[in-house]
Amino acid sequence: MLDKKLEEIFTDKKYGTYQRNLDAMIEHSNYHLGQISLIKKMLLEAAKN
């Protein structure tokens, strides 16, 4: 995606720019990755007991 496109409004002004939405998707994915990591740790601990 070109830098110019990243600065454009995403579908509607209330959603901000393409850049803002990409950043939000990355942040949200990291959040869920953290959740998965915690669940995996809990399951591994439970399997030991």
PyMOL commands that set and color helices and strands:
alter all, ss='L'
color gray80, all
select helices_A, chain A and resi 3-6+13-15+18-48
alter helices_A, ss='H'
color red, helices_A
deselect
rebuild
show_as cartoon
